[in-house]
């Protein structure tokens, strides 16, 4: 049985779209990923503000860097997230998140 993930991401952000596409290609076959734009009526009905990525896994909800860590832990590079990225990921995520519109210019 596949685990269902629902990812709410900023579909207006080129960096976010590219990251989402990469994640989709890296996920294990045991994950069923549904993606929803944070600016959609579905996201708004759930009260998501459109400013940070949200991941729903069953009854659990992950926001921001925790959402990305959860997703990355289900890719073929999961060992990297546990060993190398976790200590630096919070700071890295905050910097990229705050500057995502600027960084999108370079994609």
Helices and strands as residue ranges (DSSP letters): E 3-9, H 14-26, E 31-37, H 41-45, E 54-57, E 60-63, H 64-72, H 78-80, I 81-85, H 86-98, H 100-103, G 104-106
